[in-house]
């Protein structure tokens, strides 16, 4: 395949992916389903280093979006519910 064709194909692919990402970000309200770094630190009284360590060791799910780190609220809800159900084990 000539180089020009590869470059055109790559440009088309990037354009399509950019449109998909834009559409997803427009239709999805991250703040409704996710906590940002500051929220998690404030709510659970965690330090930056603790949160970093949790991410590094895959103890907490996260995603990076728009230059920020987001944590799914569902993870915390499930964790809390498991603690409540197993309260007698504490």
mmCIF file of the C-alpha atoms, coordinates in Angstrom:
data_MODEL
# 
_entry.id   MODEL 
# 
loop_
_atom_site.group_PDB 
_atom_site.id 
_atom_site.type_symbol 
_atom_site.label_atom_id 
_atom_site.label_alt_id 
_atom_site.label_comp_id 
_atom_site.label_asym_id 
_atom_site.label_entity_id 
_atom_site.label_seq_id 
_atom_site.pdbx_PDB_ins_code 
_atom_site.Cartn_x 
_atom_site.Cartn_y 
_atom_site.Cartn_z 
_atom_site.occupancy 
_atom_site.B_iso_or_equiv 
_atom_site.pdbx_formal_charge 
_atom_site.auth_seq_id 
_atom_site.auth_comp_id 
_atom_site.auth_asym_id 
_atom_site.auth_atom_id 
_atom_site.pdbx_PDB_model_num 
ATOM 1  C CA . UNK A 1 1  ? 0.000   0.000   0.000  1.00 0.00 ? 1  UNK A CA 1 
ATOM 2  C CA . UNK A 1 2  ? 1.425   3.406   -0.864 1.00 0.00 ? 2  UNK A CA 1 
ATOM 3  C CA . UNK A 1 3  ? 2.253   5.744   2.001  1.00 0.00 ? 3  UNK A CA 1 
ATOM 4  C CA . UNK A 1 4  ? -0.325  8.324   0.915  1.00 0.00 ? 4  UNK A CA 1 
ATOM 5  C CA . UNK A 1 5  ? -3.104  5.729   1.083  1.00 0.00 ? 5  UNK A CA 1 
ATOM 6  C CA . UNK A 1 6  ? -2.022  4.693   4.589  1.00 0.00 ? 6  UNK A CA 1 
ATOM 7  C CA . UNK A 1 7  ? -1.984  8.302   5.736  1.00 0.00 ? 7  UNK A CA 1 
ATOM 8  C CA . UNK A 1 8  ? -5.454  8.918   4.269  1.00 0.00 ? 8  UNK A CA 1 
ATOM 9  C CA . UNK A 1 9  ? -6.788  5.776   5.903  1.00 0.00 ? 9  UNK A CA 1 
ATOM 10 C CA . UNK A 1 10 ? -5.286  6.815   9.238  1.00 0.00 ? 10 UNK A CA 1 
ATOM 11 C CA . UNK A 1 11 ? -6.758  10.322  8.952  1.00 0.00 ? 11 UNK A CA 1 
ATOM 12 C CA . UNK A 1 12 ? -10.210 8.897   8.188  1.00 0.00 ? 12 UNK A CA 1 
ATOM 13 C CA . UNK A 1 13 ? -9.965  6.536   11.157 1.00 0.00 ? 13 UNK A CA 1 
ATOM 14 C CA . UNK A 1 14 ? -8.906  9.331   13.512 1.00 0.00 ? 14 UNK A CA 1 
ATOM 15 C CA . UNK A 1 15 ? -11.767 11.494  12.269 1.00 0.00 ? 15 UNK A CA 1 
ATOM 16 C CA . UNK A 1 16 ? -14.295 8.711   12.862 1.00 0.00 ? 16 UNK A CA 1 
ATOM 17 C CA . UNK A 1 17 ? -12.928 7.998   16.346 1.00 0.00 ? 17 UNK A CA 1 
ATOM 18 C CA . UNK A 1 18 ? -12.974 11.693  17.224 1.00 0.00 ? 18 UNK A CA 1 
ATOM 19 C CA . UNK A 1 19 ? -16.627 11.890  16.228 1.00 0.00 ? 19 UNK A CA 1 
ATOM 20 C CA . UNK A 1 20 ? -17.467 8.817   18.308 1.00 0.00 ? 20 UNK A CA 1 
ATOM 21 C CA . UNK A 1 21 ? -15.672 10.216  21.367 1.00 0.00 ? 21 UNK A CA 1 
ATOM 22 C CA . UNK A 1 22 ? -17.387 13.579  20.930 1.00 0.00 ? 22 UNK A CA 1 
ATOM 23 C CA . UNK A 1 23 ? -20.811 11.934  20.641 1.00 0.00 ? 23 UNK A CA 1 
ATOM 24 C CA . UNK A 1 24 ? -20.168 9.776   23.704 1.00 0.00 ? 24 UNK A CA 1 
ATOM 25 C CA . UNK A 1 25 ? -19.018 12.705  25.802 1.00 0.00 ? 25 UNK A CA 1 
ATOM 26 C CA . UNK A 1 26 ? -22.022 14.761  24.718 1.00 0.00 ? 26 UNK A CA 1 
ATOM 27 C CA . UNK A 1 27 ? -24.519 12.021  25.534 1.00 0.00 ? 27 UNK A CA 1 
ATOM 28 C CA . UNK A 1 28 ? -22.970 10.808  28.770 1.00 0.00 ? 28 UNK A CA 1 
ATOM 29 C CA . UNK A 1 29 ? -22.900 12.826  31.948 1.00 0.00 ? 29 UNK A CA 1 
ATOM 30 C CA . UNK A 1 30 ? -19.813 11.522  33.738 1.00 0.00 ? 30 UNK A CA 1 
ATOM 31 C CA . UNK A 1 31 ? -20.584 13.472  36.874 1.00 0.00 ? 31 UNK A CA 1 
ATOM 32 C CA . UNK A 1 32 ? -23.866 11.576  37.310 1.00 0.00 ? 32 UNK A CA 1 
ATOM 33 C CA . UNK A 1 33 ? -22.169 8.150   37.261 1.00 0.00 ? 33 UNK A CA 1 
ATOM 34 C CA . UNK A 1 34 ? -18.638 8.908   38.456 1.00 0.00 ? 34 UNK A CA 1 
ATOM 35 C CA . UNK A 1 35 ? -16.781 10.654  41.259 1.00 0.00 ? 35 UNK A CA 1 
ATOM 36 C CA . UNK A 1 36 ? -13.739 12.706  40.394 1.00 0.00 ? 36 UNK A CA 1 
ATOM 37 C CA . UNK A 1 37 ? -10.492 12.557  42.356 1.00 0.00 ? 37 UNK A CA 1 
ATOM 38 C CA . UNK A 1 38 ? -11.437 15.432  44.672 1.00 0.00 ? 38 UNK A CA 1 
ATOM 39 C CA . UNK A 1 39 ? -14.824 13.861  45.493 1.00 0.00 ? 39 UNK A CA 1 
ATOM 40 C CA . UNK A 1 40 ? -13.305 10.512  46.449 1.00 0.00 ? 40 UNK A CA 1 
ATOM 41 C CA . UNK A 1 41 ? -10.640 12.171  48.607 1.00 0.00 ? 41 UNK A CA 1 
ATOM 42 C CA . UNK A 1 42 ? -13.215 14.335  50.373 1.00 0.00 ? 42 UNK A CA 1 
ATOM 43 C CA . UNK A 1 43 ? -15.920 11.699  50.872 1.00 0.00 ? 43 UNK A CA 1 
ATOM 44 C CA . UNK A 1 44 ? -13.625 8.881   51.995 1.00 0.00 ? 44 UNK A CA 1 
ATOM 45 C CA . UNK A 1 45 ? -10.924 11.043  53.605 1.00 0.00 ? 45 UNK A CA 1 
ATOM 46 C CA . UNK A 1 46 ? -8.120  9.649   51.460 1.00 0.00 ? 46 UNK A CA 1 
ATOM 47 C CA . UNK A 1 47 ? -4.821  11.275  50.556 1.00 0.00 ? 47 UNK A CA 1 
ATOM 48 C CA . UNK A 1 48 ? -3.470  11.660  47.032 1.00 0.00 ? 48 UNK A CA 1 
ATOM 49 C CA . UNK A 1 49 ? -0.827  9.016   47.715 1.00 0.00 ? 49 UNK A CA 1 
ATOM 50 C CA . UNK A 1 50 ? -3.381  6.500   49.010 1.00 0.00 ? 50 UNK A CA 1 
ATOM 51 C CA . UNK A 1 51 ? -5.620  7.005   46.007 1.00 0.00 ? 51 UNK A CA 1 
ATOM 52 C CA . UNK A 1 52 ? -2.608  6.660   43.689 1.00 0.00 ? 52 UNK A CA 1 
ATOM 53 C CA . UNK A 1 53 ? -1.582  3.445   45.433 1.00 0.00 ? 53 UNK A CA 1 
ATOM 54 C CA . UNK A 1 54 ? -5.101  2.022   45.103 1.00 0.00 ? 54 UNK A CA 1 
ATOM 55 C CA . UNK A 1 55 ? -5.083  2.772   41.370 1.00 0.00 ? 55 UNK A CA 1 
ATOM 56 C CA . UNK A 1 56 ? -1.568  1.388   40.930 1.00 0.00 ? 56 UNK A CA 1 
ATOM 57 C CA . UNK A 1 57 ? -2.481  -1.907  42.619 1.00 0.00 ? 57 UNK A CA 1 
ATOM 58 C CA . UNK A 1 58 ? -5.862  -2.134  40.860 1.00 0.00 ? 58 UNK A CA 1 
ATOM 59 C CA . UNK A 1 59 ? -7.782  -1.976  44.131 1.00 0.00 ? 59 UNK A CA 1 
ATOM 60 C CA . UNK A 1 60 ? -10.116 0.646   42.753 1.00 0.00 ? 60 UNK A CA 1 
ATOM 61 C CA . UNK A 1 61 ? -11.488 0.956   39.194 1.00 0.00 ? 61 UNK A CA 1 
ATOM 62 C CA . UNK A 1 62 ? -10.958 4.256   37.417 1.00 0.00 ? 62 UNK A CA 1 
ATOM 63 C CA . UNK A 1 63 ? -10.886 5.872   34.026 1.00 0.00 ? 63 UNK A CA 1 
ATOM 64 C CA . UNK A 1 64 ? -9.161  8.935   32.663 1.00 0.00 ? 64 UNK A CA 1 
ATOM 65 C CA . UNK A 1 65 ? -11.361 11.340  30.770 1.00 0.00 ? 65 UNK A CA 1 
ATOM 66 C CA . UNK A 1 66 ? -10.762 14.944  29.839 1.00 0.00 ? 66 UNK A CA 1 
ATOM 67 C CA . UNK A 1 67 ? -7.515  15.138  31.785 1.00 0.00 ? 67 UNK A CA 1 
ATOM 68 C CA . UNK A 1 68 ? -9.223  14.025  35.008 1.00 0.00 ? 68 UNK A CA 1 
ATOM 69 C CA . UNK A 1 69 ? -9.453  10.729  36.848 1.00 0.00 ? 69 UNK A CA 1 
ATOM 70 C CA . UNK A 1 70 ? -12.949 9.353   37.418 1.00 0.00 ? 70 UNK A CA 1 
ATOM 71 C CA . UNK A 1 71 ? -14.145 6.559   39.712 1.00 0.00 ? 71 UNK A CA 1 
ATOM 72 C CA . UNK A 1 72 ? -17.446 4.736   39.137 1.00 0.00 ? 72 UNK A CA 1 
ATOM 73 C CA . UNK A 1 73 ? -20.016 5.435   41.837 1.00 0.00 ? 73 UNK A CA 1 
ATOM 74 C CA . UNK A 1 74 ? -21.312 1.880   41.418 1.00 0.00 ? 74 UNK A CA 1 
ATOM 75 C CA . UNK A 1 75 ? -18.025 0.507   42.812 1.00 0.00 ? 75 UNK A CA 1 
ATOM 76 C CA . UNK A 1 76 ? -18.431 2.450   46.049 1.00 0.00 ? 76 UNK A CA 1 
ATOM 77 C CA . UNK A 1 77 ? -22.115 1.584   46.316 1.00 0.00 ? 77 UNK A CA 1 
ATOM 78 C CA . UNK A 1 78 ? -21.387 -2.139  45.889 1.00 0.00 ? 78 UNK A CA 1 
ATOM 79 C CA . UNK A 1 79 ? -18.479 -1.994  48.349 1.00 0.00 ? 79 UNK A CA 1 
ATOM 80 C CA . UNK A 1 80 ? -20.623 -0.230  50.917 1.00 0.00 ? 80 UNK A CA 1 
ATOM 81 C CA . UNK A 1 81 ? -23.488 -2.673  50.480 1.00 0.00 ? 81 UNK A CA 1 
ATOM 82 C CA . UNK A 1 82 ? -21.107 -5.622  50.906 1.00 0.00 ? 82 UNK A CA 1 
ATOM 83 C CA . UNK A 1 83 ? -19.818 -4.125  54.160 1.00 0.00 ? 83 UNK A CA 1 
ATOM 84 C CA . UNK A 1 84 ? -23.361 -3.598  55.427 1.00 0.00 ? 84 UNK A CA 1 
ATOM 85 C CA . UNK A 1 85 ? -24.353 -7.170  54.537 1.00 0.00 ? 85 UNK A CA 1 
ATOM 86 C CA . UNK A 1 86 ? -21.224 -8.520  56.262 1.00 0.00 ? 86 UNK A CA 1 
ATOM 87 C CA . UNK A 1 87 ? -21.376 -6.157  59.228 1.00 0.00 ? 87 UNK A CA 1 
ATOM 88 C CA . UNK A 1 88 ? -21.365 -9.062  61.657 1.00 0.00 ? 88 UNK A CA 1 
ATOM 89 C CA . UNK A 1 89 ? -17.893 -10.021 60.324 1.00 0.00 ? 89 UNK A CA 1 
ATOM 90 C CA . UNK A 1 90 ? -16.316 -6.712  61.363 1.00 0.00 ? 90 UNK A CA 1 
# 
